[in-house]
Amino acid sequence: MSEAVREDAVILETRALEKRFGGVSAIAGVDFALRRGELRCLIGPNGAGKSTFFKMLTAQIRPSKGQVLFDGRDISRAHPHEISRLGIGIKNQVPDVYDGITVDENLWLAAHLRHGARAARAKVDETLERLELGDIRWQLLGALAHGQRQWVEFGMVMALEPEVILLDEPTAGMSIEETNRTAALIREVNRTTTIVVVEHDMQFIRQIADIVTVFHQGRILAEDTMARIQANQAVREVYLGTSGLA
């Protein structure tokens, strides 16, 4: 990252963020701050609110109250395509790729959206090299294994050169080997890009986490390093029982 930019500057934050569905409060006044260069993991038991929170960060759901700020700009009422143009890349749990064309073509379409036709080819080459996907470059998406499809979509997000990447359960359905490679890819991308990961797999979280934010009943219960989160008794009691963070 540029030395002119403070790496500890807040790039994405929420202020008193709330979301109600009828009489149910899914998110209850959450203040959250993500610093430039971080790799933040969001965890919590089922129904804790982390998925709703993620969808508000990505403009898939609008908050009932409060603000979402990106680099100081209020994006609480923005649409997904608008926050993408601002510099937020999103990878949802279900891959959003085109099965009938090749890996190369999928990446080129994504790169073309941000960089134009002339620069897109160089960006595709760079992304393929960085994610080590050159061996499947000319294969059709529909013929790939689940993990490979996930990596291609990750590459499509990277090709947009976002400042922040938000990942929703990136290892869902992956084998142990695929999960380990995904962890390595995320650490590599985090060298230049701020990342938020929502994930259930605690073994995977331990491989990548810098700071972990734990949600419970629509609020942030704890926020700390993974080692301290694992030792936090309150977290252990709510997160899948006392053995859930072992």
C-alpha positions in Angstrom: 0.0 0.0 0.0 1.0 3.6 -0.6 3.1 5.0 2.3 1.1 8.2 1.9 -2.0 6.4 3.2 -2.1 5.6 6.9 -2.7 1.9 7.1 -4.6 2.3 10.4 -7.1 4.8 8.9 -10.7 3.6 9.1 -12.0 2.7 5.7 -15.3 1.0 6.5 -17.5 1.7 9.5 -21.0 1.6 10.9 -22.6 3.9 13.4 -25.5 2.9 15.5 -26.5 0.5 12.7 -29.9 -1.2 13.2 -32.1 -3.6 11.2 -35.6 -4.6 12.2 -37.8 -7.2 10.5 -41.3 -6.4 11.8 -40.9 -6.6 15.5 -37.7 -8.5 15.5 -34.4 -6.7 15.9 -31.7 -8.5 13.8 -29.0 -5.8 14.3 -29.3 -3.5 17.4 -27.1 -0.4 17.3 -23.8 -1.8 16.0 -20.7 0.4 15.9 -18.0 -1.2 13.8 -14.7 0.1 12.4 -12.5 -1.6 9.8 -9.0 -0.2 9.3 -7.2 0.0 6.0 -5.1 -3.1 5.4 -7.0 -5.3 8.0 -8.2 -8.9 7.5 -11.3 -9.0 9.8 -13.3 -12.1 10.4 -17.0 -12.0 11.5 -18.2 -15.0 13.5 -21.1 -15.9 15.7 -23.7 -18.6 16.3 -26.7 -19.1 13.9 -29.1 -16.2 14.2 -26.4 -13.9 15.7 -26.9 -11.2 13.0 -23.6 -11.5 11.2 -25.2 -12.3 7.8 -27.7 -9.4 8.1 -24.8 -7.2 9.0 -22.8 -8.4 6.0 -25.8 -7.7 3.7 -26.1 -4.1 5.0 -22.3 -3.6 4.4 -22.8 -4.8 0.8 -26.1 -2.8 0.2 -28.1 -6.0 -0.3 -30.3 -4.9 2.7 -30.9 -1.3 3.8 -30.6 -0.4 7.5 -33.6 0.6 9.5 -31.5 3.2 11.3 -27.8 4.2 11.5 -25.1 4.6 8.9 -22.7 2.6 6.8 -19.6 4.7 5.9 -17.0 3.9 3.3 -13.9 6.1 3.4 -16.1 8.7 5.2 -18.9 8.6 2.6 -22.4 7.5 3.7 -23.4 4.5 1.6 -26.4 3.5 3.7 -28.8 4.0 0.9 -26.6 3.0 -2.0 -27.2 0.2 -4.4 -24.8 -2.8 -4.9 -23.6 -1.5 -8.3 -22.9 1.9 -6.8 -20.7 0.6 -3.9 -18.9 -1.6 -6.4 -17.9 1.5 -8.4 -16.8 3.1 -5.2 -14.3 0.3 -4.5 -16.0 -2.4 -2.6 -15.8 -5.9 -4.0 -18.4 -8.6 -2.9 -18.2 -12.3 -3.1 -21.4 -14.0 -1.9 -21.6 -17.6 -0.8 -23.2 -18.8 -4.1 -20.7 -18.3 -6.9 -21.8 -15.6 -9.4 -20.0 -16.9 -12.5 -20.9 -17.8 -16.1 -20.8 -21.5 -16.7 -20.9 -21.5 -20.5 -17.7 -19.5 -21.0 -14.0 -20.1 -20.0 -12.2 -19.0 -16.9 -10.3 -16.4 -19.0 -13.6 -15.0 -20.4 -15.2 -14.7 -17.0 -12.2 -12.8 -15.6 -12.0 -10.6 -18.8 -15.7 -9.6 -18.4 -15.1 -8.5 -14.8 -11.9 -6.7 -15.6 -13.5 -4.9 -18.6 -16.2 -3.4 -16.3 -13.5 -1.5 -14.4 -10.6 -1.1 -16.7 -11.9 -1.1 -20.3 -11.0 -3.4 -23.1 -7.4 -2.4 -23.6 -6.3 -2.8 -20.0 -8.5 -5.8 -19.2 -6.2 -8.3 -20.8 -3.3 -7.3 -18.6 -5.4 -7.4 -15.5 -6.6 -11.0 -16.4 -3.0 -12.1 -16.8 -2.1 -10.6 -13.5 -5.0 -12.2 -11.7 -4.4 -15.6 -13.1 -0.8 -15.5 -12.0 -1.5 -14.2 -8.6 -4.2 -16.8 -7.9 -2.2 -19.6 -9.7 -5.2 -20.4 -12.0 -3.3 -20.6 -15.3 -3.7 -24.3 -15.5 -7.5 -23.9 -15.8 -7.5 -20.7 -17.8 -9.2 -22.1 -20.9 -11.6 -24.5 -19.2 -15.3 -23.9 -19.1 -16.6 -22.8 -15.7 -19.3 -25.4 -15.8 -16.7 -28.2 -15.9 -14.8 -27.0 -12.8 -14.9 -28.4 -9.3 -16.6 -26.4 -6.6 -13.5 -24.9 -5.1 -12.1 -23.9 -8.5 -15.4 -22.0 -9.2 -15.0 -20.2 -5.9 -11.5 -19.2 -6.8 -12.5 -17.9 -10.2 -15.2 -15.7 -8.6 -12.7 -14.5 -6.1 -10.5 -13.6 -9.1 -13.4 -11.7 -10.7 -13.7 -9.6 -7.6 -9.9 -9.0 -7.6 -9.9 -8.0 -11.2 -12.1 -5.0 -10.2 -9.2 -3.8 -8.0 -11.5 -2.9 -5.0 -10.1 -1.2 -1.9 -12.1 -3.6 0.3 -13.3 -7.2 -0.4 -16.2 -8.7 1.5 -16.4 -12.5 1.5 -19.4 -14.5 2.6 -18.4 -18.0 3.7 -15.7 -18.4 1.0 -14.9 -22.0 2.0 -18.5 -23.4 2.1 -18.6 -26.9 0.6 -14.8 -27.0 0.1 -12.5 -29.9 0.9 -9.7 -29.5 3.5 -7.1 -29.1 0.7 -9.3 -26.4 -1.0 -9.9 -24.6 2.3 -6.2 -24.5 3.0 -5.5 -23.1 -0.5 -8.3 -20.5 -0.1 -6.7 -19.4 3.2 -3.3 -18.9 1.4 -5.0 -17.0 -1.4 -6.8 -14.6 1.0 -3.6 -13.9 2.9 -1.9 -13.2 -0.4 -4.6 -10.7 -1.5 -4.6 -9.1 1.9 -1.1 -7.8 1.2 -2.7 -5.1 -0.9 -6.4 -5.2 -0.1 -8.5 -4.8 3.0 -10.7 -7.9 3.6 -13.8 -8.9 5.7 -14.7 -12.5 5.9 -17.9 -14.0 7.3 -17.3 -17.7 8.1 -18.4 -20.6 10.2 -15.3 -22.8 9.9 -13.2 -22.0 12.9 -10.2 -24.0 11.7 -10.2 -21.8 8.6 -10.6 -18.6 10.7 -7.6 -19.5 12.8 -5.5 -19.7 9.6 -6.3 -16.2 8.4 -7.7 -14.0 11.2 -6.0 -10.9 12.5 -8.9 -9.4 14.4 -12.2 -11.3 15.0 -15.6 -9.7 15.7 -18.1 -11.9 17.4 -21.8 -11.2 17.0 -24.5 -12.4 19.4 -28.2 -11.4 19.4 -27.6 -8.6 16.9 -24.8 -7.0 18.8 -21.0 -7.2 19.0 -20.2 -9.4 21.9 -16.4 -9.2 21.6 -13.7 -8.0 19.3 -10.1 -9.1 19.7 -7.3 -11.4 18.4 -8.2 -15.0 17.6 -6.2 -16.2 20.6 -8.0 -13.9 23.0 -11.4 -14.7 21.5 -10.8 -18.4 22.0 -10.0 -17.7 25.7 -13.0 -15.4 26.2 -15.5 -17.2 28.5 -18.5 -15.2 27.4 -17.7 -16.1 23.7 -17.2 -19.7 24.5 -20.6 -19.9 26.3 -22.6 -18.5 23.3 -20.6 -19.8 20.4 -21.9 -23.4 19.8 -21.3 -24.2 23.5 -18.0 -24.2 25.4 -16.4 -26.6 22.8 -17.2 -24.5 19.8 -13.9 -22.5 19.7 -11.6 -25.4 20.7 
